[in-house]
Amino acid sequence: MSFIRSALALFLGALFASAVLAQAYPAKPVRVIVPFPPGQGTDVATRHLVEQLSKALGKNFFVENRPGAGAALGTEALARSTPDGYTLGIGTAGTHTMNPSLFPALGYDPEKDFEPITLTGMLPLMIAAHPSFAPSSIQELIAAAKAKPDTLNVALPAPPQRIAFELLRQQGGAPLFGIPYKGSASALPEVMSGQVLLIIDSITALRPHINSGRLKALAVTSLGSTELMPGVKSVAEQGLPGFELTAWNAFFAPKGTPAPIVSLLNAEVRKILAQPETRERLMSLGFEVAGSTPQQLADRIRVEREKWSRIIQAANIRFE
């Protein structure tokens, strides 16, 4: 009987301590690591969310940019931070589901080193072409590629774009030729000049040039159409059922961060995401607003990590 009473007392004590912890947090400024340079879309979106978190919780949340090594540098820094709730970070589909297969010497484990908090935004990619390119649909693109195998060049500014390219090659049987670039800034001029006819890139990077007529949209890579590009059908809607590669952003904490803090942050960020102002701001940056529970985010990481691992291994893609 005394054992039961002791166990009950410990349990109630832990509950009380958790409640006190959640009420007291945050007691000092909170650092949010963004593994990208200042001014990049993820950075700008995070700064809006961080500003709103500061207002909601009454303490300063501030961004620290830690770019480098395909976003692995800042992500590893988050994994090695003290798990007390005062260092958070932004992770992406790249850092948590693609990098483990792309970089053999990655310094963190996406599933073991982090506490998922919530998704914040979904980022479909888009397939676009120079206006002189005759095909105007995915099926026409595939037919043109099959007619002249490995002669249609596709600009690929980042690893997620390269993986979408390989998914199109594998699922659509399209013998396209991919050309990696170091970012949109180096890829877009060559596509808009017609030196390279096709590109896969973020909607944010491509939308202004499509609106101006310098490029034409062929498809988005979300499972269905998206409000971000009204009128543009998805690859899946154009004859490749199940085709999907949607990048995303999410909040994470180091593994071992107390559950009450994770729960509090999840609730507060999701309240912010529900605000019309936040939705408008994120959509202007090319993000569809998307909250989640920590478990939903963890499940997404597990499923996508397995999916992209198969694609990456089949294409033998590696980065040092």
Secondary structure, DSSP 8 states (H G I E B T S, - for coil): -HHHHHHHHHHHHHHHHHHHHHHH--SS-EEEEESS-TTSHHHHHHHHHHHHHHHHHSS-EEEEE---TTTHHHHHHHHTS-SSSSEEEEEEHIIIIIHHHH-TT-SS-TTTSEEEEEEEEEEEEEEEE-TT----SHHHHHHHHHHSTT-SEEEE-SHHHHHHHHHHHHHH----EEEE-SSHHHHHHHHHTTSS-EEEEEHHHHHHHHHTTSSEEEEESSSS--TTSTT--BTGGGT-TT---EEEEEEEEETT--HHHHHHHHHHHHHHHTSHHHHHHHHHTT-EE----HHHHHHHHHHHHHHHHHHHHHHT----
